[in-house]
Amino acid sequence: MRIAVLGAGSWGTALAVAFARVHEVVLWSREAEQVDALARERINHDYLPDVPLPDSIHVTGNLDHAADTDLHLVATPLAGLRDTVRALAARRPGTPLLWACKGLEIDSARLPHEIVFAEIGRNAPCGALTGPSFAAEVGAGLPTAITLAANDRAFASTWVRHLHQPLFRIYANDDLVGAEIGGGLKNVIAIAAGVSDGMGFGLNTRAALITRGLAEITRLGVALGARPESLMGLAGMGDLILTCTGDLSRNRRVGLALARGESLPDILRTLGQVAEGVPTARAAMMLAKRHNVEMPITEAVNTLLHSGHASPREVIEQLLAREPRYEPDR
């Protein structure tokens, strides 16, 4: 089978390497210099420097060539999803499509599948690839388990059979909203966890943030039509735990740097990659207000990131000053 991976960042490169162990892979990038460097050196020095590209991966900047495949897998940042899907549909409509983007669209607060449906229709054969996975570990071939979520259960099951590997385990799921809410909002909670860790608040506080973060992610997910049990799985709790505790997490590193007093522009410039939790925090609050869902941790992170005046200590102290509640939530 020929698979096109669209986007040669860390995650796109890791997915290309993982699937190239079984399939023929075309890795596409819109950056001509990156294409030349990848084809010549067979290493993605900017994003995944410790993982060589197998010879079976063909690198291209020609979207027509990438589109002429059996499966399109979009691994751009979320901001590039709409344009990439639109361009693929113009070249080879009806080709099965997966996306590995997480987050919410900045202006509309749309989930990734809503962006895709707006471009190619609700009945298109498509789904999301999401779950607890650091690119460096996937690229290195370390055991990983993720979720392939689609509204069409048959589509999800079919592509799990095609893509599943012993060390890259893929589980089918038919709750697309739940999978995407879990995968998107965990980045926001990871920023909070990074702030907490950076301020030395300890493991108890981190555990509380993860648990209460999962509660508010679930509240919003259910308001949008997700099943609560979906948020207890790989794409919810699994991804949340990984991103809040793993040193490879970009969003957790954003929180750590905020706790050190660094400015957000400087943090993002040093990071050199997209930290999806930064724009997602603002979009998540739009959704929360629209659906009358209380999300105190997300609100605190949004205030810290985008108000321009709140300090990490002030935000954490406001969270700690909240009135106690019933648990589990009512």
C-alpha positions in Angstrom: 0.0 0.0 0.0 1.2 3.5 -0.8 0.7 6.1 2.0 1.2 9.8 1.6 2.2 11.6 4.8 1.6 15.4 4.4 3.9 17.4 6.6 7.5 16.8 7.5 7.6 18.1 11.0 8.5 15.8 13.9 5.2 14.0 14.0 4.9 13.6 10.2 8.4 12.3 9.9 7.9 9.8 12.8 4.7 8.5 11.2 6.4 8.2 7.8 9.2 6.1 9.4 6.7 4.0 11.4 4.5 3.1 8.4 7.5 2.7 6.1 8.4 -0.5 8.0 5.4 -2.1 6.3 4.2 0.2 3.5 5.5 2.4 0.7 5.5 5.9 2.0 5.7 9.3 0.3 6.6 12.1 2.7 5.6 15.5 1.4 6.7 19.0 2.5 5.8 22.3 1.0 9.3 23.7 1.8 11.7 23.1 -1.1 14.8 23.4 1.0 13.5 20.9 3.5 12.7 18.4 0.7 16.2 18.8 -0.8 17.8 18.3 2.7 15.7 15.3 3.5 16.3 13.6 0.2 20.0 14.2 0.4 20.8 13.6 4.0 18.0 11.2 5.0 17.7 12.9 8.4 15.3 15.5 9.6 17.8 17.6 11.4 15.3 20.3 12.5 12.6 18.1 13.9 13.7 14.5 14.4 17.5 14.4 14.3 18.1 11.0 15.9 15.9 9.0 13.4 17.2 8.2 9.9 14.8 8.0 7.1 14.5 4.5 5.6 15.4 4.2 1.9 11.8 3.2 1.3 10.5 6.7 2.1 10.3 8.9 -1.0 10.5 12.6 -0.2 8.7 15.1 -2.4 7.5 18.6 -2.7 5.2 17.7 -5.5 1.6 17.5 -4.1 0.3 15.8 -7.3 2.8 13.0 -6.7 1.8 12.7 -3.0 -1.9 12.7 -3.8 -1.5 9.7 -6.1 -1.5 7.2 -3.2 -3.9 4.9 -1.5 -4.2 6.9 1.8 -3.6 10.5 2.6 -2.4 11.2 6.1 -2.2 14.9 7.0 0.4 15.6 9.8 0.7 19.4 9.5 -0.1 21.7 12.4 -3.8 22.2 12.7 -3.5 25.6 11.0 -2.5 23.8 7.8 -5.2 21.2 7.9 -7.8 23.1 5.9 -5.6 24.1 3.0 -4.0 20.7 2.8 -7.3 18.8 2.7 -8.7 21.2 0.1 -5.6 20.8 -2.1 -5.7 17.0 -1.8 -9.4 16.9 -2.6 -8.9 18.9 -5.8 -6.3 16.4 -7.0 -7.7 13.1 -5.9 -11.2 13.3 -4.5 -12.5 10.3 -2.6 -9.1 9.0 -1.4 -9.3 7.8 2.2 -8.0 10.5 4.5 -6.6 10.5 8.0 -5.3 13.5 10.0 -2.9 13.6 13.0 -3.6 17.2 13.9 -4.7 18.1 17.4 -6.4 21.2 18.8 -9.1 23.7 17.9 -9.2 26.1 15.0 -8.2 29.6 16.3 -11.0 31.7 15.0 -13.9 29.2 14.7 -13.1 26.9 17.6 -13.8 24.0 15.2 -12.5 20.5 15.9 -10.3 19.0 13.2 -13.1 16.8 11.8 -15.4 19.8 11.5 -12.7 21.5 9.4 -12.4 18.4 7.2 -16.2 18.0 6.8 -16.5 21.6 5.7 -14.0 20.9 2.9 -15.0 17.4 1.7 -18.4 16.6 3.2 -19.6 14.5 6.1 -19.7 11.3 4.1 -16.1 11.3 3.0 -14.0 8.2 4.1 -11.9 9.8 6.8 -10.8 9.7 10.5 -8.4 11.0 13.1 -5.2 9.4 14.3 -4.6 10.5 17.9 -3.4 9.3 21.3 -0.4 9.2 23.6 2.7 9.3 21.4 5.9 11.3 21.3 7.3 11.5 17.8 10.9 10.6 18.9 9.7 7.4 20.5 7.5 6.4 17.5 10.4 7.1 15.1 12.7 5.0 17.3 10.3 2.1 17.1 9.5 2.0 20.8 6.1 0.3 21.7 3.2 2.8 21.3 -0.6 2.5 21.3 -2.8 5.1 19.6 -6.4 5.5 18.4 -7.9 5.7 14.9 -11.3 7.4 15.4 -14.0 7.8 12.8 -17.7 8.3 12.7 -17.9 5.3 10.4 -17.0 2.2 12.5 -16.3 0.1 9.4 -13.8 2.7 8.1 -12.0 2.8 11.4 -11.8 -1.0 11.7 -10.7 -1.4 8.1 -7.8 1.0 8.4 -6.7 -0.3 11.8 -6.3 -3.7 10.1 -4.1 -2.1 7.4 -2.0 0.1 9.7 -1.7 -1.8 13.0 1.8 -3.2 13.8 3.1 -5.1 16.9 5.1 -2.1 18.1 2.7 0.6 16.8 -0.6 -0.6 18.0 -3.7 1.1 16.7 -7.2 0.8 18.3 -10.4 1.6 16.5 -12.9 4.1 17.9 -16.2 5.5 16.6 -16.4 8.6 18.9 -14.6 11.2 16.8 -15.6 14.1 19.0 -14.3 12.4 22.1 -11.0 11.4 20.5 -10.4 15.0 19.2 -11.5 16.8 22.4 -9.2 14.6 24.4 -6.3 15.1 22.0 -6.7 18.8 21.7 -7.4 19.9 25.3 -4.8 17.8 27.0 -2.2 20.3 25.6 -3.8 23.1 27.6 -3.7 21.1 30.8 -0.1 20.1 30.1 0.8 23.8 30.1 -0.8 24.1 33.6 1.2 21.0 34.7 4.4 22.6 33.4 3.7 25.8 35.4 3.0 23.8 38.5 6.2 21.7 38.2 8.2 24.7 37.3 7.1 26.5 40.5 8.0 23.4 42.6 4.4 22.5 43.7 5.2 18.8 43.6 3.7 15.6 42.4 0.5 15.9 44.5 -0.4 19.1 42.7 0.4 17.6 39.3 -1.9 14.6 40.0 -4.7 17.0 41.0 -4.3 19.1 37.8 -4.3 16.0 35.6 -7.4 14.5 37.4 -9.4 17.8 37.5 -8.2 18.6 34.0 -9.7 15.3 32.8 -12.9 16.2 34.5 -13.3 19.5 32.7 -12.2 18.0 29.3 -14.9 15.4 29.8 -17.6 18.0 30.7 -16.9 19.9 27.5 -16.7 16.7 25.4 -20.0 15.5 26.7 -21.6 18.9 25.9 -20.3 18.4 22.3 -21.7 14.9 22.0 -18.8 12.7 23.1 -19.1 9.6 25.2 -17.6 9.9 28.7 -15.9 6.5 28.4 -14.0 7.7 25.4 -12.2 10.3 27.5 -11.0 7.4 29.8 -9.1 5.8 26.9 -5.9 6.4 24.9 -7.1 9.6 23.3 -8.2 11.1 26.6 -6.6 10.0 29.8 -3.7 8.3 28.1 -2.7 11.4 26.0 -3.3 13.7 29.0 -1.0 11.7 31.3 1.8 11.5 28.7 1.7 15.2 27.9 1.5 16.4 31.4 4.4 14.2 32.7 6.8 13.6 29.8 9.8 15.7 29.3 9.4 15.5 25.5 6.1 17.4 25.8 6.3 20.8 24.0 3.3 22.2 25.9 4.7 21.1 29.3 7.9 22.9 28.4 5.9 26.1 27.7 4.5 25.9 31.2 8.0 25.3 32.7 9.3 28.3 30.9 6.4 30.5 32.0 7.1 29.5 35.6 10.7 30.7 35.1 9.4 34.1 34.1 10.1 33.9 30.4 7.7 35.7 28.0 5.5 33.7 25.7 7.0 35.1 22.5 10.5 34.2 23.6 9.3 30.7 24.7 7.7 30.0 21.3 10.7 31.4 19.4 13.1 29.1 21.4 10.8 26.1 21.1 10.9 26.3 17.3 7.8 24.2 16.9 4.1 24.6 17.3 2.7 24.2 20.9 -0.9 23.6 20.1 -2.1 24.3 23.6 -1.3 28.0 23.2 -4.0 28.8 20.6 -6.2 26.0 21.8 -6.6 27.5 25.2 -8.3 30.6 23.7 -10.5 28.5 21.4 -11.5 26.2 24.2 -12.8 29.0 26.2 -14.9 30.1 23.3 -16.5 26.6 23.2 -16.9 26.5 27.0 -18.8 29.8 27.0 -20.9 28.8 24.0 -21.9 25.6 25.8 -22.0 27.0 29.4 -19.3 24.6 30.6 -17.1 25.4 33.6 -13.4 24.9 32.8 -11.4 26.6 35.5 -7.9 25.2 34.6 -8.4 26.0 31.0 -9.6 29.5 31.9 -6.5 30.0 34.1 -4.2 28.9 31.4 -5.9 31.1 28.9 -5.6 34.1 31.3 -1.9 33.4 31.8 -1.2 33.0 28.1 -3.3 35.8 26.6 -4.3 38.4 29.2 -0.8 40.0 29.1 -0.7 40.8 32.9 -1.3 37.6 35.0 1.6 35.9 36.6 1.9 32.1 37.0 1.7 32.4 40.8 -1.4 34.6 40.7 -3.1 32.1 38.4 -2.2 29.1 40.5 -3.3 30.9 43.7 -6.7 31.7 42.1 -7.2 28.0 41.2 -6.3 26.9 44.8 -8.7 29.5 46.2 -11.8 27.9 44.5 -14.5 26.5 46.6 -14.4 22.7 47.1 -16.8 20.6 45.1 -18.3 17.2 45.0 -16.2 14.5 43.3 -17.0 12.9 40.9 -18.6 16.0 39.4 -22.4 16.6 39.5 
